[in-house]
Amino acid sequence: MNIKLHTPKSMKAGSGISSFKQLLLSFVATTISIALTFGTAAFLDNKKKESDKREMVMMILNDFDKSIAQLEALDSSAVAAFEAQLSIIEHPETFEQSKIELISLEADCKSEPSKTVESIFSSNIETINTLGNILFAEKVSGFYLNRQQLYNIMKEASQEAFNEEDGITTSFENLKKHNLSNLIFLCESFTSKLKEINEQCKQMMNVTDAEIAAFQSARLKLDTQINKAKDEEFIQNMIDRNQRFQQAIESSK
């Protein structure tokens, strides 16, 4: 009598290896799936952080360029006033008609720079976290500190030069008491320092002048589009109100 013994599948030759391969493949597939899921999320999160960082850097450096341009304009105003002062000293008889040329400097010295970007930078610690560069953040703080110091000093100096008692526009003799070249020196020295910080920051964050110009152009285009839409809305509202006014006049007859 022949007796046949039944061998379980799990004990057949090679079945254990096959099951192990399936388990291994399943484990690898699951691992890859998890890695892809979290890896993709991490990649996208890191990409967003880099984008936010770049946007913040460009906004700050664009503000630097605008600030420097304003200071250069202030310096030009100081130079023009100084030249006018020299001309009057050389020709005293022109004092009354020429002193008006000095007054524009007083107004320019009272101006204040826009502090919108500075406020965004300094009011939120998350901004520094976004930048991720402590040295760059220190340079930015130094830029705004120096800028404010210049405006404070220029304002005080102009108040002294244009005071109502013995200011440069009160009389020819008082005109000779105030040397406006000091204001030029202040503008040039502070502006030079700010330009140096600006260049250091651009190099530190690998930003070129061309990129700043492109950023400025894009911002200007966006602002123009927004302002145009607002202007069109204002004009349409004015037309609507005028029509309602005319209708009210007609209905009152």
VOKOLVEX-821583 format. One line per field, with one value per residue (C-alpha): x, y, z; residue in three letters; residue number from 1. Coordinates in steps of 0.2 Angstrom, whole numbers, plus 2048, in hexadecimal, padded with zeros to 3 digits. Each point is the difference from the previous one (the first is absolute). Example, Ala and Ser with C-alpha at 12.3 -4.5 7.8 and 13.67 -1.06 7.14 Angstrom:
BEGIN
c1 <- c(83E,806)
c2 <- c(7EA,811)
c3 <- c(827,7FD)
residu <- c(ALA,SER)
num <- c(1,2)
END
This chain:
BEGIN
c1 <- c(800,807,7FE,801,805,7F9,80E,7F9,803,80A,80D,801,811,802,7EF,809,80B,7F2,7F6,80F,802,7EE,802,810,7F8,7F1,80B,80B,7F1,7F8,810,802,7EE,803,810,7F8,7F2,80A,80E,7F5,7F8,811,806,7F1,801,812,7FD,7F3,80B,80E,7F3,7FA,812,804,7F1,805,812,7FA,7F4,80D,80E,7F3,7FC,813,802,7F1,807,811,7F7,7F7,810,809,7F1,802,813,7FC,7F5,80D,80D,7F4,7FD,812,804,7F2,807,811,7F8,7F7,810,809,7F2,7F8,7F3,7F8,7FB,7EE,7FC,80B,7FD,7F1,80C,805,7EF,7FD,80F,7F6,7F1,80B,808,7F0,7FA,800,803,7F3,801,7F4,80E,80A,7F0,7FD,812,801,7EF,7FF,80D,7FA,807,812,7FC,7FA,810,80A,810,805,80E,7F4,7F3,80D,806,7ED,7FE,810,7FA,7F0,808,80D,7F2,7F6,80F,803,7EE,801,810,7FB,7F0,809,80D,7F3,7F6,80F,805,7EE,7FB,7F5,80C,811,7FD,808,7F0,7FE,80E,810,80A,7F8,802,813,7FE,7FA,80B,7F5,80E,7FF,7EF,808,80D,7F3,7F6,810,807,7F0,7FB,811,7FE,7EF,806,80D,7F4,7F4,80E,805,7EE,7FF,810,7FB,7EF,806,7F5,805,7FB,7F7,7F5,7FC,7FC,7F4,7F8,7FD,7F9,7F4,7FB,7FD,7F6,7F5,7FE,7FB,7F3,7F9,800,7F8,7F2,7FD,800,7F3,7F5,801,7FC,7F1,7FA,801,7F6,7F3,7FE,7FF,7F2,7F7,802,7F9,7F2,7FC,800,7F4,7F4,7FF,7F9)
c2 <- c(800,811,80D,812,80D,812,80E,811,80E,809,7F2,7FD,804,812,806,808,80A,805,806,80A,808,806,806,809,808,805,808,809,806,807,808,808,806,808,808,807,807,808,804,809,80A,805,805,80B,807,804,807,80C,805,805,809,80A,804,806,80B,807,803,809,80B,806,803,809,80B,803,806,80B,807,804,809,80B,804,804,80C,808,802,808,80C,804,803,80C,80A,801,806,80D,805,803,80A,80C,802,805,80B,807,80B,7F0,7FA,804,7F9,7F1,7FA,7F7,7F3,7FB,7FC,7F0,7F8,804,7F7,7F1,7FE,7FF,7F1,7EE,7F0,7F3,7F3,7F3,7F3,805,7FD,7EF,7FB,806,7FC,7EE,7F3,7F4,80C,7FC,7ED,801,809,7F2,80B,809,80A,806,805,80A,809,804,807,80A,808,806,806,80B,806,806,808,80A,806,805,80A,808,806,807,808,808,807,808,807,806,806,810,80A,7FF,7F4,801,808,80D,80C,800,801,7F0,7F7,801,7F8,7EF,7F5,7F5,7F5,7F7,7F9,7FA,7F7,7F8,7FA,7F9,7F7,7F8,7FC,7F8,7F5,7FA,7FC,7F5,7F7,7FE,7F8,7F5,7F9,7FE,7F5,7F7,7FB,7FE,80D,80A,812,7F8,7F6,80F,80A,7F2,7FF,813,7FF,7F2,80A,810,7F7,7F8,811,808,7F3,802,813,7FF,7F5,80C,80F,7F8,7FC,812,807,7F4,804,813,7FD,7F6,80E,80D,7F7,7FE,812,805,7F3,808,812,7FA,7F7,810,80A)
c3 <- c(800,7FB,80C,7FA,80C,7FD,801,806,7F3,80D,801,7ED,7F9,7FD,807,80F,7F5,7F5,80F,807,7EF,7FF,812,7FC,7F0,80A,80D,7F3,7F7,810,804,7EF,801,811,7FB,7F0,80A,80E,7F4,7F4,80E,807,7EF,7FD,811,7FE,7EF,807,80E,7F3,7F6,80F,805,7EE,800,810,7FB,7F0,809,80C,7F3,7F5,80F,802,7EE,802,811,7F8,7F1,80C,80A,7EF,7FC,812,7FD,7EF,809,80C,7F3,7F6,810,804,7EE,802,811,7F8,7F2,80C,80A,7F1,7FA,810,7F6,7FB,811,800,7EF,802,812,7FA,7F8,811,807,7F6,80A,810,7FA,7F9,811,809,7F5,807,7F6,7FE,80F,7F9,7FD,80F,80B,7F8,803,812,807,7FD,806,7F3,7F3,806,801,7EE,7FA,809,801,810,7F8,7F2,80D,809,7F1,7FC,812,7FE,7EF,808,80F,7F6,7F5,80F,808,7F0,7FF,812,7FE,7F0,808,80F,7F5,7F5,80F,806,7EF,7FC,811,801,80B,7F6,7F2,7EF,7F9,80D,7FA,7F6,80F,807,7F0,802,811,7FA,7F5,7F6,7FA,811,7FA,7F0,80A,80B,7F1,7F7,80E,806,7EE,7FD,80F,7FB,7EE,808,80B,7F1,7F5,80E,802,7ED,800,810,7F8,7EE,7F9,7F1,7FB,7F1,80B,80B,7F0,7FA,812,7FF,7EF,805,80F,7F6,7F3,80E,809,7EF,7FD,811,7FF,7EF,806,80F,7F4,7F5,80F,807,7EF,7FE,811,7FC,7F0,809,80E,7F3,7F7,810,804,7EF,802,811,7F8,7F3,80C,80B,7F1)
residu <- c(MET,ASN,ILE,LYS,LEU,HIS,THR,PRO,LYS,SER,MET,LYS,ALA,GLY,SER,GLY,ILE,SER,SER,PHE,LYS,GLN,LEU,LEU,LEU,SER,PHE,VAL,ALA,THR,THR,ILE,SER,ILE,ALA,LEU,THR,PHE,GLY,THR,ALA,ALA,PHE,LEU,ASP,ASN,LYS,LYS,LYS,GLU,SER,ASP,LYS,ARG,GLU,MET,VAL,MET,MET,ILE,LEU,ASN,ASP,PHE,ASP,LYS,SER,ILE,ALA,GLN,LEU,GLU,ALA,LEU,ASP,SER,SER,ALA,VAL,ALA,ALA,PHE,GLU,ALA,GLN,LEU,SER,ILE,ILE,GLU,HIS,PRO,GLU,THR,PHE,GLU,GLN,SER,LYS,ILE,GLU,LEU,ILE,SER,LEU,GLU,ALA,ASP,CYS,LYS,SER,GLU,PRO,SER,LYS,THR,VAL,GLU,SER,ILE,PHE,SER,SER,ASN,ILE,GLU,THR,ILE,ASN,THR,LEU,GLY,ASN,ILE,LEU,PHE,ALA,GLU,LYS,VAL,SER,GLY,PHE,TYR,LEU,ASN,ARG,GLN,GLN,LEU,TYR,ASN,ILE,MET,LYS,GLU,ALA,SER,GLN,GLU,ALA,PHE,ASN,GLU,GLU,ASP,GLY,ILE,THR,THR,SER,PHE,GLU,ASN,LEU,LYS,LYS,HIS,ASN,LEU,SER,ASN,LEU,ILE,PHE,LEU,CYS,GLU,SER,PHE,THR,SER,LYS,LEU,LYS,GLU,ILE,ASN,GLU,GLN,CYS,LYS,GLN,MET,MET,ASN,VAL,THR,ASP,ALA,GLU,ILE,ALA,ALA,PHE,GLN,SER,ALA,ARG,LEU,LYS,LEU,ASP,THR,GLN,ILE,ASN,LYS,ALA,LYS,ASP,GLU,GLU,PHE,ILE,GLN,ASN,MET,ILE,ASP,ARG,ASN,GLN,ARG,PHE,GLN,GLN,ALA,ILE,GLU,SER,SER,LYS)
num <- c(1,2,3,4,5,6,7,8,9,10,11,12,13,14,15,16,17,18,19,20,21,22,23,24,25,26,27,28,29,30,31,32,33,34,35,36,37,38,39,40,41,42,43,44,45,46,47,48,49,50,51,52,53,54,55,56,57,58,59,60,61,62,63,64,65,66,67,68,69,70,71,72,73,74,75,76,77,78,79,80,81,82,83,84,85,86,87,88,89,90,91,92,93,94,95,96,97,98,99,100,101,102,103,104,105,106,107,108,109,110,111,112,113,114,115,116,117,118,119,120,121,122,123,124,125,126,127,128,129,130,131,132,133,134,135,136,137,138,139,140,141,142,143,144,145,146,147,148,149,150,151,152,153,154,155,156,157,158,159,160,161,162,163,164,165,166,167,168,169,170,171,172,173,174,175,176,177,178,179,180,181,182,183,184,185,186,187,188,189,190,191,192,193,194,195,196,197,198,199,200,201,202,203,204,205,206,207,208,209,210,211,212,213,214,215,216,217,218,219,220,221,222,223,224,225,226,227,228,229,230,231,232,233,234,235,236,237,238,239,240,241,242,243,244,245,246,247,248,249,250,251,252,253)
END
